[in-house]
């Protein structure tokens, strides 16, 4: 998806917010939330688009409440790093309550997911795995990370696309990608999910075999079909973006949107995406809000099918 044009121009005409900015990274922002916030901090400060940028992290219940736009956090003026966890919270709590308590600013980038199997697996292609899942979905252990997280959601969406009852999937939530790779390589899991950059070394070494990617088109350097090519009509990414808690005044909202557009237009942002293996997916303002509504409805349906609502 292309970048939207800057309304404030470039160079010395770039928008600037004089006050300091605090980027809040809740616990549920995902593993890439921290690096994403640090990249934004570096770019904003180097280009002097705002005052000093502080990155703050929160864990446990406080992080979840911050993601939901808890009133105590709304007063602080924090910008919150967000991603699929916001969508999952909205799906579980109702779109009206949560989405009315935050102001979507921009979706910046995302990470596609790669479905892999072990080197010695009998599943040589995605079709092989799909046939086995259709026959007996509960028999195959599928490895991923958090319950209800992006990996789990993608398995559920894939099951829906294959006409399989997602509730019958045998999902194994593991602590991190290293455990997912280990379970896949040793054969205790039939398949695993991870990002292209995270899995690149394991794929090159032959420890895992890629079967499909969740992107719209094939990825450079990874000769593997998309899920769409394999008959599952979906695309899905673990994305990162920003929301503001509460309802800032319209002039403040426009300043924040101009800031987001300026960052996304910087060559340094494209460099950061390449360095981290992120796909640029810039979308802002009302378009971002509408996309969040659509994504929330899709996520609510799959979480229901997975038995998590």
C-alpha positions in Angstrom: 0.0 0.0 0.0 1.6 3.3 -1.0 2.4 6.2 1.3 -0.1 9.0 1.5 1.2 12.4 0.4 2.4 14.9 3.0 0.0 17.8 3.5 2.7 19.7 5.2 5.4 19.2 2.7 9.1 18.3 3.2 12.3 19.8 4.4 11.9 22.9 6.5 8.1 22.8 6.0 7.8 19.5 7.9 5.3 19.7 10.7 6.7 20.1 14.2 5.2 19.5 17.6 7.0 21.6 20.1 6.2 19.6 23.2 7.8 16.3 24.2 6.1 13.1 23.1 5.7 9.9 25.2 5.3 6.7 23.3 3.6 4.1 25.5 4.3 0.5 24.6 1.8 -1.7 26.5 2.6 -5.3 27.2 0.2 -6.4 24.6 1.7 -4.4 21.8 3.7 -7.5 20.7 7.4 -8.2 20.3 7.9 -5.7 17.6 6.3 -2.9 19.6 9.5 -1.9 21.4 11.7 -1.8 18.2 8.9 0.1 16.4 8.8 2.7 19.1 12.6 3.1 19.2 12.7 3.7 15.4 10.0 6.3 15.7 11.9 8.0 18.5 15.1 8.1 16.6 13.5 9.5 13.4 11.4 12.1 15.2 14.3 13.4 17.3 16.9 13.4 14.4 14.5 15.3 12.1 13.4 17.6 15.0 9.7 16.9 14.2 8.9 17.2 17.9 10.5 17.8 21.3 12.2 15.0 23.2 10.6 11.6 22.7 10.3 9.2 25.7 9.5 5.5 25.2 7.8 4.0 28.1 6.7 0.4 28.6 4.0 -1.1 30.8 3.3 -4.6 31.7 0.5 -6.7 33.0 -3.0 -5.2 33.7 -1.7 -1.7 33.4 -0.6 -2.3 29.8 -3.9 -3.8 28.8 -5.7 -0.9 30.4 -3.5 1.6 28.5 -4.1 -0.2 25.2 -7.9 0.2 25.9 -7.5 4.0 26.5 -8.0 3.9 30.2 -9.0 7.4 31.4 -6.0 7.7 33.7 -3.8 7.3 30.6 -5.9 9.6 28.4 -5.0 12.6 30.6 -1.2 12.0 30.2 -1.1 12.8 26.4 0.7 9.5 25.6 0.7 8.2 22.1 0.2 4.4 22.3 2.0 1.8 20.1 -0.6 -0.7 19.0 -1.2 -3.6 16.7 -3.4 -6.7 16.5 -3.8 -6.7 20.3 -5.9 -3.6 20.0 -8.1 -5.4 17.5 -8.4 -8.4 19.7 -9.4 -6.3 22.7 -12.0 -4.5 20.7 -13.3 -7.8 19.4 -13.6 -9.2 22.9 -15.0 -6.0 24.5 -17.1 -4.7 21.7 -16.0 -2.2 19.1 -18.2 0.6 20.4 -16.6 0.7 23.9 -12.9 0.5 23.0 -12.7 2.3 19.7 -14.6 5.2 21.1 -11.9 5.6 23.8 -9.0 5.9 21.4 -8.3 8.0 18.3 -6.6 6.0 15.5 -3.7 7.9 14.0 -1.8 5.6 11.6 -0.8 2.1 10.7 2.9 2.2 9.7 4.2 -1.3 8.9 3.6 -5.0 9.4 5.3 -8.3 9.4 3.9 -11.1 7.2 3.9 -14.6 8.7 5.5 -17.7 7.2 4.0 -21.1 7.8 6.8 -23.7 8.1 7.1 -27.4 8.8 10.1 -29.5 9.9 12.8 -30.7 7.6 11.8 -34.3 8.0 8.1 -33.6 7.9 5.8 -35.6 5.6 4.2 -32.3 4.6 6.1 -31.2 1.5 3.6 -28.5 0.4 0.8 -26.5 1.9 -1.7 -28.7 0.1 -0.3 -31.7 1.9 -0.9 -30.0 5.3 -4.4 -28.8 4.3 -5.5 -32.3 3.3 -4.3 -33.7 6.7 -6.0 -30.8 8.6 -9.3 -31.3 6.8 -9.2 -35.1 7.6 -8.5 -34.7 11.3 -7.7 -31.2 12.5 -7.3 -32.1 16.1 -4.6 -34.6 15.4 -2.0 -32.1 14.2 -0.3 -29.9 16.8 0.1 -26.3 15.4 2.7 -24.2 17.1 2.6 -20.5 17.6 2.9 -17.8 20.3 0.2 -16.2 22.5 -3.3 -17.6 22.7 -5.4 -15.3 20.7 -2.3 -13.6 19.2 -1.5 -13.1 15.5 -0.3 -16.7 15.1 -3.4 -18.1 16.6 -5.7 -15.8 14.6 -3.9 -16.7 11.4 -4.4 -20.4 12.0 -8.1 -19.7 12.7 -8.4 -17.7 9.5 -6.7 -20.4 7.5 -9.1 -23.0 9.0 -12.0 -20.9 8.0 -10.6 -20.6 4.5 -10.3 -24.3 4.3 -13.8 -24.9 5.6 -12.5 -26.5 8.8 -14.1 -25.9 12.2 -11.4 -23.7 13.8 -12.5 -24.8 17.3 -11.2 -28.3 16.5 -7.6 -27.0 15.9 -4.9 -28.3 18.2 -3.1 -25.0 18.9 0.0 -25.1 21.1 0.9 -21.6 22.5 4.6 -21.5 23.1 6.7 -18.8 24.9 8.6 -17.4 21.9 9.8 -18.2 18.3 12.7 -20.3 19.5 10.3 -22.7 21.1 8.1 -22.7 18.0 11.1 -23.6 15.8 12.2 -26.3 18.2 8.8 -27.9 18.3 8.6 -27.8 14.5 12.1 -29.2 13.9 11.8 -32.0 16.4 8.4 -33.0 15.1 6.4 -32.4 18.2 4.4 -29.8 16.1 3.3 -30.3 12.6 3.7 -26.7 11.7 4.8 -23.3 13.1 4.5 -19.6 12.3 7.0 -16.8 12.4 8.2 -13.7 10.6 10.3 -13.9 7.4 13.3 -12.2 8.9 13.1 -14.3 12.1 12.9 -17.5 10.2 15.4 -16.7 7.4 18.4 -18.3 9.1 16.4 -21.5 10.0 15.1 -21.7 6.4 18.6 -21.3 4.9 20.0 -23.9 7.2 17.3 -26.3 6.2 16.0 -26.7 9.7 12.5 -25.8 8.6 10.7 -25.8 5.3 8.4 -22.9 4.3 5.0 -23.9 3.0 3.1 -20.6 2.5 3.2 -16.9 3.4 0.3 -14.7 4.5 1.2 -11.8 2.2 -0.7 -10.7 -0.9 2.2 -11.4 -3.2 5.3 -13.7 -2.9 8.1 -12.2 -0.9 11.5 -11.4 -2.3 14.1 -14.0 -1.4 11.5 -16.6 -0.3 10.2 -18.8 -3.1 7.1 -20.0 -1.5 3.4 -19.5 -2.5 1.0 -17.2 -0.7 -2.0 -18.6 1.1 -4.1 -17.0 -1.7 -2.2 -19.0 -4.3 -2.9 -22.1 -2.2 -6.6 -21.6 -2.2 -7.1 -19.7 1.1 -8.3 -16.2 0.2 -6.8 -14.1 2.9 -3.8 -11.9 3.8 -2.7 -11.1 7.3 0.1 -9.2 9.0 1.3 -8.5 12.5 1.2 -4.7 12.1 2.3 -1.8 14.2 0.7 1.7 14.5 -0.2 4.6 16.8 -3.3 5.6 18.5 -4.0 8.6 20.8 -6.0 7.9 24.0 -9.3 9.7 24.3 -10.4 12.4 21.9 -7.8 15.1 21.2 -9.0 18.4 19.8 -9.3 18.4 16.0 -6.3 20.8 15.6 -4.1 18.5 17.8 -5.3 15.4 15.9 -4.3 17.1 12.6 -0.8 17.9 14.0 -0.4 14.3 15.1 -1.5 13.0 11.7 1.0 15.4 10.0 3.7 14.1 12.2 2.8 10.5 11.3 2.8 11.4 7.5 6.2 13.1 7.9 7.8 10.1 9.5 6.4 7.7 6.9 7.8 9.9 4.1 11.3 9.9 5.5 14.0 7.8 3.7 15.1 6.7 7.2 11.7 5.1 7.7 12.1 3.0 4.6 15.6 2.0 5.8 14.2 1.0 9.2 11.6 -1.2 7.6 14.2 -3.0 5.5 16.5 -3.4 8.5 13.7 -5.1 10.5 12.0 -7.0 7.7 8.8 -4.9 8.0 6.5 -4.3 5.1 5.4 -0.6 4.8 1.7 -0.5 5.2 1.0 3.2 5.8 -2.7 4.1 6.4 -3.9 7.0 8.5 -6.9 9.0 9.8 -10.4 8.0 8.9 -9.1 5.3 6.4 -7.2 3.7 9.3 -10.3 3.9 11.5 -12.4 2.2 8.9 -9.8 -0.5 8.4 -9.7 -1.1 12.1 -13.5 -1.6 12.1 -13.3 -4.2 9.3 -10.3 -6.0 10.9 -12.1 -6.0 14.3 -15.2 -7.7 12.8 -13.0 -10.3 11.1 -11.0 -11.0 14.3 -14.2 -11.2 16.4 -15.5 -13.9 14.0 -12.4 -16.0 14.1 -11.9 -15.6 17.9 -15.5 -16.8 18.3 -14.8 -19.8 16.0 -11.7 -20.6 18.1 -13.8 -20.6 21.2 -12.1 -17.6 22.8 -15.1 -15.3 23.2 
